[in-house]
Amino acid sequence: MRAMAEFIMRGRVQATLVVVGCAALPLLFWLSAAAGCLVLLRRGLSGASGVLAWALLPALVWWYFGDPRTLMVLLGSWGLAALLRASESWVRVLLVSVAAGLLYSVILGAVFREPIEAMAGELQKLLPHVFGDVYQQMSVEERARLGALITPVLNGLIAAVLQIVSVVCLILGRYWQALLYNPGGFGREFRSLRLPRAPMLVLLVCMLVAPNFGPQLAMLTPLCSVPLMFAGLALIHGLVAAKRLTRFWLVGLYVTLLLFMQLIYPLLVVFAIVDSLIDFRGRLASKDADNGSANGEG
């Protein structure tokens, strides 16, 4: 990883080769986005604009052939990188990522409307098998309302995946920047990430209440869960560092997250919500400070 970052920052030509080449290759657009984030974070928008502009060409070609995801992730991650460079706030980045995800969902709904609706139709056929007797006891209106939620939720889930990819690309770019110019800086920065109470409550209300105001607003549920999920990951990283546990715990976390996404993802969201109210890391630091002052020196 360090060799890749050093090659990217060796010069404009090297950065352009990586950003453009990875954007042109299938399934490597995330690496192009991360490399662009590194250049933008280090050199600023004016210094990185020439490199980033070249990367948009293959992304536009992909859009022409019916795949807008490359361009969406590139522009989304670079926009978040510009915000992080200007504000130095991961909380703002995660909150703005919801707006990016909402824009993704609008674009996906326009470009992939027919495939998404077809997939939603197949999922609707499975509802009687998934809910069993509960579905049979529903009224006609309740079944219609449940069926109307499938398409926007599915659209929101796909957009949330691209939202997560955009944030991960920014995280990789920030990690590279710290690796080259501020070793250990990214770890401290990420472990301190915690959503304040007010933004957390806004996200929670949007997740739980917004679908009641219209089926299309149901797409906000997966989009608003993304900042909470990353805050939950930051909490786990912070607790592991505070307790000086081995990296085995973090490896186990990510392996479990990949294997049991439907279980671990909601748990991370719940952890982030509780942490915003209680502040586990702050309490742990206070406890350690109290214990330290009783060692005969204070």
PyMOL commands that set and color helices and strands:
alter all, ss='L'
color gray80, all
select helices_A, chain A and resi 2-8+12-24+29-64+69-87+90-111+113-131+133-137+140-181+185-191+197-213+215-242+248-259+261-278+280-292
alter helices_A, ss='H'
color red, helices_A
deselect
rebuild
show_as cartoon
